[in-house]
Amino acid sequence: MPRQEVLELHPIGWESDPPDEFLNLSLLDYCVGQVYCNYALFFKLSDADKPKVIPVLKHGLEITLSQCRQLCGRLEELPDGGMCLHKKREDTVQLHLQWLDEEGDRYPSFEDLEKRHFVSQALGNIDTWCVAPMTYGEKPEAEPASKPKAAAFKANFIRGGLVFMMHHHHTCNDVMGWAGELHQLAENCAALWASPDNPTGLPPWDPACLDRSRISRPNPPEDQRIDGPVPPLKHPDHKLGQWLLFHLPKSKSAELKKLASPVDESYWISSYDAYMAYIWRILTKHRAKFFKSDPKLKLLWGEAVDMRRRFHDPPVPERIQGNVVFVALSTQSSVPELTLEEVVSEAPLSKLAW
């Protein structure tokens, strides 16, 4: 069993915090899945630097938790029927430390992971690297009735490096909200690494990053509320899924864009359009083998759209927290919906990209 330690982190200045803080969810927060999101960051480190990482990471997280305050609480229901992230003064966030580098070659080294381009399969059992039960997926522990904790972190020391896991409940952040949190943490840690005893250059933090009023509306009066439909049960043929991160070299991107563009140049296709069309085709081809669907079935395509850059007069802060996201669906498009057989093979790639 690898050596482990769990630190209970308070945000900096927690002693002066109010007894209770309630960060109400926005309308967009309600639209995301009741799931945990977890992200892995890979660092190349010498053995000499490893001991210095722990105090810097610990202090950096304490500063960041005082800024991204929603990460300190629990998801709870409000008396009026809404939901919030409830932070109590004494609440802590866990930082797990694990020394896999002391187990010989039982676990992959940084060099091993780098050779395999950091694919999740190279890690083996994902539970080894994560804080239970915060691996991604729909599970009772993430439901509001369980009052799930908002966040946790885990630093896994490996031969030649560190794998740092960041977990949070989806109601805390979409992927771009997490990116803002990540950059804030990185800059906090960089300042501490440069000057541990007297850090200078700590990044500013705009409290407006926690303001969700632009994407919220007051709850309607009780007499105007109705019960929504009962959520359907999961389809019995549902397969376990996972998040995938794709990397495409620039040379291949240009080649793919050329393949996905119409021969007569009657419309413009971006590299992103071409990439999405290719992913849609490949994944659909493999999914069709599992589900044995009707070739004439019209398929649903959806993708998340970051809305932060679409706010004007005034714009929202770049690192605003929460879910500032919209989902674009093929059913909303003027483009005729494509069938399974068209997506898999019959339609030219340019039509999928269109």
N, C-alpha and C positions, 0 to 999 in steps of 0.2 A: 504494500500500500504506500503510495508516494506520501512524502511529508507535506502536511498542509497546515495552514493557519487562517483564521477568520478574524478580520478587523471590523469593528462596528464604528463607522465614520459618522460624526456629526458635521454639519456645515459650519464653516468658520463663523464665530459670533453667535452660535445657537443659544447661548445663555440669555441673550437679550431679545430673542425672537418672541413674538406673541404666543400665547399658549396654544392657539389653534389658527391655522391658515386654510382657507377653502379656495381652491382654484377651480371654478366651475368649468365644466366641459363646454366647448363650443358646438354649434350645429354640425360642423365638419368632423369633430372628434367622434360624434355618435355614429358616423358612417363607416368607420374603419372596423376591422375585425377585432373581436375580443381575444387577442393573442399577445404573446410576448415576441418581441423582435430581438434578435441577438446578432452582433457583428464581431468579427475577428480582425484584429490588427496584428501584423507581424513585424517584429523588430529584430534586427541583427545586433547582437551584443557580445562583448567580450566578457569573460568570467570576472575580470577586474571591475567592470562597470555594473554588474548585476546587483551587488549590495547597495549601490547608490540609487538604484531605481526605486526601491521600496519607499523610502521617505519622500522622494520627489513625487511619486505617483500618489501616495497617501495625502500629502499636503495639497497637491494639485487638485485632487478630487474634492477635498474639503472646501477649497475655494470655489470650485465649479458648482458644488451642491448648494452653496450659498447664493449662487446666481441662477442656475436652472432649478428653481426651488420645487418644481413639480416632481422632481425625481426623488424627493425625500418622503413622499406621502404614500397613501393607499387610495385605491379607487373605491369610492363609497357612494351610496345613494343618499340624496338630500331629502329632508322631510317633505319638500314640496313636489317630490317625484323626479327631480333632475338628478344628475350625477356630478361628482367633483373628485378632485384629487385632494385628499385631506391630509395636511401635514401638522403633526403635533410637535410641540417644542422639543420633546425628548426623543423623537424618532431618529433612527440611524439608518444608514445604507451600508450593506455589507461589501467589503473588499476581501475576496478569497485569494490566498496565495498558495501556490502549489509548485513543488520542486520536482518536476519530471526529469530534470537533468541528472538527478542522483540515482536514476534507475538503469544506468548503463544504456544499451541500445534498445531497450524495451519500447521507447517512444521516439518518434521521428525527431531528427535534429533540424535546425534551421536550413542547413544545406539540403537535407532530404526534401523538405517542403518546397524549397526554392526550385529544385530540379523538377518537381511535379507541378510547378506554377501555382502552388498554394491552393490546389483544389481541395474541397472538403473531404473527399475520399482519402486523401493522404493523412488526415488526422485520425482516421479510424473511428472508434466509438465517440460520438460528439458529446456524450454525457461526461466523459473524462474532462473535457475542457470547459464545461459550463457550470452555472449555478442552478441546481434543481429548484423548482420545476420550470425554469425560465427559457428552455429551448423553444424554438418557434413551433406554433401549432395551436389548434383549437383544443382546449382542455378545460376541465372544471376549475382548475386553479387560477385561470385567467378571467373567469366570469365575475361580474360585480358582486354576486352573492358571496363570493369567497373573500371579498375585500383584499384583492391582491396587492402586494407591495409594488411600488412603481419601478424600482430599478435595483440592480446589483452589478458587481464587476468581479472579474477573476483574472489574475495575472499568473500565467503558466510559464515557468522558467524551463527552457529546453536547452539542449546542447547547442551553443552558438547563438542563442537568442531568447526571445520572449514572445508568447502568444497572449495578447490581451483581449479578453472578452468583455463587451459592453452589452448589457441586457436592459431593456426597458419595456414596459407595457405600451402597446400601440397607442393608447389614449394619451400618452405623454408626448409622443412625437411621431411624425411621419419620417421618411428617410432624410428629407432635407432639414427637418428640425433636428434630427440626430446629427446631421453633418455640422449644423451650427454649434450644437453641444460639443461635438468632437473637436472642432477648431478652437473653441474656448478652452477646453481642457488642454489641448496641445500647447497653446500659447501660455497658459498658466504654468504648465510643467516646464516649458522651455525657459521661462524666466527663473524658475526655481533651480533648474539644472545649472544655469549660468552663474547664479549667486544664491546658494541655498540659505545662507544665514541672513542675508539682507537683500531679498529679491527686488530688482527694479525692472521696469518694463512690463509689469503685469498688464494684460489687455484691459481696456475699459469694458464695462458691461452696461447695456442700456436696459433699465427695468421695463421699458416698453416691450421687450422681447417676451414678457409673460402676459401681455395684454391681448386677450382674445376677443375684445368687444367688437372689432371690425367684422368678425365672422360669427357673431352671436346675435340672438334675439331674445327678449324676455319670454319666459314661459307664459303660455296663454292662461286665462282664468280657468279654474277647475271646471266650470260648467261648459267650457268650449273644448275640453279634452275628450278624446275617444281612445278606446283600446285598439291597438294595432293587431294585425293577424298573428296567430300563433306561428312562431318560426317553424319551418318544415324540418323534419328529421333528415339527417345526412343520408344521401342516396346509398343504398347497400353496395353498389359497385364502385363507390369512391375509393381511390387509391391514395396512399400516403404521398404527399408532395414535399418538395424542398425548394429553397431559394437557390438560384444559380447566378453566378457572376461571370459575364462573358468578357473576353478580351479579344480585340481584333486589331492587328497591326495596320498602320496607315496604308501600306501597299495593298493589303488584302481589302481594306475598306474601299479604296478607289476602284479595285477590280469588281467588287460586289455592287458598288453603285452603278457601274457601267452595265452590268448584267441586269439590274433592276430598272434601268431607264428605258423608256419607249424608243424604238428604233427611229420613229419619225420625229422625235423630240417635241411631241405635241404638248407635253406637260413636264414639269420639273420634279425630280425625285431627289430628296436629300440623302445623305449617308445614313441618317437615322431611319428614314423610311425603308431604305434597302435592307438595313440590318434587321428591323422588325419583321419585314416580310419574310426574310430568310429564316429567322427563328420560328415564326408562325408555321411556316411550311415544314420545317424539320420536326418540331415538337408534335405537330398534328399528325404527321406520318407515323411517329412512334406511338402516340396515344391511340390512334385508330386500331392498332394491333391489340390493345388491351380492351377497348370498349366495344369493338366490332359494331360500330354505328352505321346507320343507313348512309350510303354515299351521297344521297340527295339532301341530307340534313344540313340546314343552314347553321353555320357556326357563329358563335359569339366571340368577338375580340374586344378586349378592354385593356386600357393602360392608364396608369396614374399620371396626372399632370400637376406639376408644382405651380401654385397660384401666387406665390410671393411676388414674382416679377410682374404680375398683372394688376397689382394694386397701385393706384396713383392718387395724388391730391389728398393726403400725402401717401407716399409709399410706406409699406410696413418695414420694420427693421430687418436687415438681411438675415440675422440669426434668430428670428422669431421662433418661439417654441410652439409645440402643438401640431395639429394636423391642418395645414393650409393647402389642401390637396383636393383635386377634382378627378373623377374617373370618367374618361371618354370611352364610350361604347360604340360598337359597330351599328347597333340598332338606332343610334342617334344621327347617323351619317346619311348624306344624300347618295352615297355610293351603294349600289345594290348589294345586299348581303351575299356572301359567297358560300357555296356548298362545300361539304367535306371533300368531295372529289376534285373540285376546283382548287382548293387550298393545297391539297396533297400533290397534285400533278397537272391537272388539265389546264388551269389558267396560267398564262405566262407570269413570271415573277414580277414583271412591271405592273400587272393588274393588282397583285397583292399589295405592292408598294403604294399604288394609287389609292 
